[in-house]
Amino acid sequence: MKHTLRWITLGSLFFFMTIAAGAVIAMAGGRPLPMAVTFVSTLACFLFSLLHAGQHLGWRPALVLLGLCFAIALLFESLGVATGWVYGPYHYSAQLGPKFLGLVPYLIPLAWFMMMYPSYLMARRLLPLLRLRCGSGLALAALAGLIMTGWDMTMDPLMVQSGRWVWEVNGAYFGVPVHNFIGWWATTFVTFGLFLLLFPAQKEVPAQASQTDWERWAYLSYFVTGASNAAAAALSGLGGPALVGVFSMAPWLLLAWRVSLPEKTKES
């Protein structure tokens, strides 16, 4: 059963990778992408993150993390759309499907979780390298927020251009308010701050080599999401956000991958 679940987990990741690669190829060929691509790719990556978290963190912590992420993201996003607080004044179009209270598409909290999870794993791996106290839940939550927000540097301008949501102000960052990125960091920080209060043992990196090897698949999901978004942005004429996204995501990914390698591999 364990091996079967792992194959299903990896299958969902490879399915997501195939969709992401196909979408970029289609854009390079000048073909429009149907809305279904966004739904299917998000659900596939979400499924991978959930299944991976259940096996890597334990099912109880994973489901609590999912509940916290869904509730906090939905609360903060709803507050943001209704009042302009948290992220700035914006609203969602009808492209992303049914909305909670007519404000936030239900797909959005799933997208938060699919990227919060690998951001957390990388932050946990990097905390000792950055000489931050390993047992500090606040430091871990803060670092996870930075890694997560790196994704939005490319994703937000791209989604605005494609009409997924609309900013009601002309922000300083390619039309996006800088305040938005503070809100992204705060959403992730609050989520993991609460999670680590409930599960303080999750601050520590697993010692087993097999767990480390398994963890890198989550890093790969972060890479594929960021790379496909950067490629899509570049193909859409958003070279600036694409370049910023590369520099805001790649260092975390490369460092986490490097730190997680066995000592012999590092030396060679």
C-alpha positions in Angstrom: 0.0 0.0 0.0 2.8 2.4 0.9 4.5 1.8 -2.5 1.3 2.2 -4.3 0.6 5.5 -2.7 4.1 6.7 -3.5 3.5 5.9 -7.2 0.2 7.7 -7.2 2.0 10.7 -5.6 4.7 10.8 -8.2 2.2 10.1 -10.9 0.3 13.3 -10.0 3.6 15.2 -10.1 4.5 13.9 -13.5 1.0 14.6 -14.7 1.4 18.2 -13.5 4.8 18.5 -15.2 3.4 17.2 -18.5 0.5 19.8 -18.4 2.9 22.6 -17.5 5.3 21.7 -20.3 2.5 21.3 -22.8 1.1 24.7 -21.8 4.4 26.4 -22.4 4.9 24.7 -25.7 1.4 25.7 -26.8 2.1 29.3 -25.8 5.3 29.2 -27.8 3.3 28.1 -30.8 0.9 31.0 -30.4 -2.1 28.8 -29.3 -4.5 30.1 -26.7 -4.8 28.0 -23.5 -8.2 26.8 -22.4 -9.2 27.6 -18.9 -9.3 23.9 -18.1 -5.5 23.9 -18.2 -5.3 26.1 -15.1 -7.9 24.0 -13.2 -6.3 20.7 -14.0 -2.7 21.7 -13.4 -3.6 23.3 -10.1 -5.5 20.3 -8.9 -2.7 17.9 -10.0 -0.1 19.9 -8.1 -2.3 20.3 -5.1 -2.9 16.5 -5.1 0.8 15.9 -5.2 1.5 18.3 -2.3 -1.2 16.8 -0.2 -0.1 13.2 -0.8 3.5 14.1 -0.3 2.8 15.9 2.9 0.8 13.1 4.3 3.7 10.6 3.8 6.4 13.1 4.8 4.9 14.9 7.7 2.3 12.4 8.8 -1.3 12.5 7.9 -2.5 14.3 10.9 -0.1 17.3 10.6 -0.6 17.3 6.8 -4.4 17.6 7.1 -4.1 20.2 9.9 -1.8 22.2 7.6 -4.2 21.9 4.8 -7.1 23.1 7.0 -5.0 26.0 8.3 -3.9 27.0 4.8 -7.4 26.8 3.4 -9.0 28.7 6.2 -6.4 31.5 6.5 -5.9 32.0 2.8 -9.7 32.1 2.2 -10.1 34.5 5.2 -7.3 36.8 4.1 -8.3 36.7 0.5 -11.9 37.4 1.2 -11.0 40.3 3.5 -8.6 41.6 0.8 -11.3 41.5 -1.9 -14.0 43.0 0.3 -12.0 45.7 1.9 -8.7 46.2 0.1 -6.7 45.2 3.2 -4.0 42.6 3.3 -3.0 42.7 -0.3 -4.5 45.9 -1.7 -7.7 46.6 -3.7 -8.4 43.9 -6.3 -11.1 41.5 -7.4 -11.3 38.1 -9.1 -12.9 37.7 -12.5 -15.2 34.8 -13.3 -12.4 32.8 -15.0 -11.4 30.7 -11.9 -14.8 29.3 -11.2 -17.2 29.4 -8.3 -16.4 31.9 -5.5 -16.8 31.8 -1.7 -19.4 34.4 -0.8 -18.9 35.8 -4.4 -15.4 37.0 -3.4 -12.7 34.3 -3.8 -12.6 31.3 -6.1 -12.4 28.0 -4.2 -9.4 27.1 -6.4 -7.3 29.8 -4.8 -6.7 28.2 -1.3 -5.7 25.0 -3.1 -3.1 26.9 -5.0 -1.8 28.4 -1.8 -1.4 25.0 -0.3 0.4 23.5 -3.3 3.1 26.1 -3.0 3.2 26.7 0.7 4.1 23.1 1.4 7.3 22.9 -0.7 8.2 26.4 0.5 8.0 25.2 4.1 10.2 22.1 3.4 12.9 24.3 1.8 12.8 26.8 4.6 13.1 24.0 7.2 16.1 22.7 5.3 17.8 26.1 4.9 17.3 27.4 8.5 20.5 25.9 9.9 22.5 27.1 6.8 21.4 30.7 7.4 22.5 30.4 11.0 19.0 31.0 12.3 18.0 29.1 15.4 16.7 25.7 14.2 14.1 25.5 16.9 12.6 28.9 16.2 9.1 28.5 14.7 8.9 32.2 14.0 12.1 32.2 12.0 11.0 29.1 10.0 7.6 30.7 9.3 9.2 33.9 8.2 11.6 32.2 5.9 8.9 30.1 4.4 7.0 33.3 3.7 9.9 34.7 1.7 10.3 31.6 -0.3 6.6 31.4 -1.0 6.4 35.1 -2.0 9.2 34.6 -4.6 6.7 32.7 -6.7 4.2 35.6 -6.8 6.8 37.9 -8.2 6.2 36.3 -11.6 2.8 34.7 -11.1 0.8 37.8 -10.1 1.6 40.0 -13.2 1.0 36.9 -15.4 -2.4 36.2 -13.9 -3.4 39.8 -14.2 -2.5 40.0 -17.8 -4.5 36.8 -18.5 -7.5 38.3 -16.7 -7.7 35.9 -13.7 -7.9 38.9 -11.4 -7.9 42.7 -11.6 -6.0 45.3 -9.6 -8.0 48.4 -9.0 -4.9 50.5 -8.7 -1.8 50.8 -10.9 0.8 49.3 -8.6 4.6 50.1 -8.7 5.6 46.5 -9.6 4.4 45.9 -13.1 0.9 47.1 -12.1 0.9 45.2 -8.9 1.0 47.0 -5.5 4.1 46.3 -3.4 1.7 45.9 -0.5 0.5 42.7 -2.1 3.8 41.0 -1.5 3.7 41.9 2.1 0.3 40.3 2.3 1.6 37.2 0.7 4.4 36.9 3.2 2.0 37.6 6.1 -0.5 34.9 4.9 2.3 32.3 4.8 3.8 33.5 8.1 0.5 33.3 10.0 -0.2 29.8 8.5 3.1 28.3 9.5 3.3 30.2 12.8 0.1 28.5 13.9 1.0 25.1 12.4 4.3 25.0 14.3 2.6 26.0 17.5 0.4 22.9 17.1 3.2 20.7 15.9 6.5 21.9 17.3 8.3 18.7 16.3 7.8 19.7 12.6 10.5 22.3 13.0 13.2 19.6 12.7 14.5 18.1 9.4 14.1 14.3 9.2 17.5 12.6 9.7 16.8 9.6 7.4 18.4 9.7 4.0 15.3 8.1 2.4 13.2 11.0 3.8 15.6 13.5 2.3 15.5 11.8 -1.1 11.7 11.9 -0.9 11.7 15.5 0.1 13.4 16.6 -3.1 10.3 15.7 -5.2 8.6 18.5 -3.4 11.4 20.8 -4.4 10.8 19.7 -8.0 7.2 20.8 -7.8 8.3 24.3 -6.7 10.8 24.4 -9.6 8.3 23.3 -12.3 5.7 25.8 -11.1 8.2 28.6 -11.0 9.9 27.7 -14.3 6.6 27.3 -16.2 5.3 30.6 -14.9 8.6 32.3 -15.8 8.5 30.8 -19.3 4.8 31.8 -19.8 5.5 35.3 -18.6 8.4 35.7 -21.0 6.3 34.4 -23.9 3.6 36.8 -22.9 5.9 39.9 -23.1 6.4 40.1 -19.4 10.2 39.7 -19.5 10.7 41.8 -16.3 8.5 39.7 -14.0 10.0 36.5 -15.6 13.5 37.6 -14.8 12.6 38.7 -11.3 10.9 35.4 -10.7 14.0 33.5 -11.6 16.1 35.4 -9.2 13.5 35.3 -6.4 13.0 31.5 -6.6 16.1 29.9 -8.0 18.5 30.8 -5.0 16.2 29.1 -2.5 15.7 26.1 -4.6 19.4 25.6 -5.5 20.5 26.1 -1.9 17.9 23.7 -0.5 18.8 21.1 -3.1 22.5 21.5 -2.4 22.1 21.3 1.4 19.9 18.1 1.1 22.6 16.2 -0.9 24.6 13.5 0.8 28.1 14.7 2.0 29.9 12.5 -0.6 27.9 14.0 -3.4 28.7 17.5 -2.3 32.4 16.8 -2.1 32.5 15.4 -5.6 
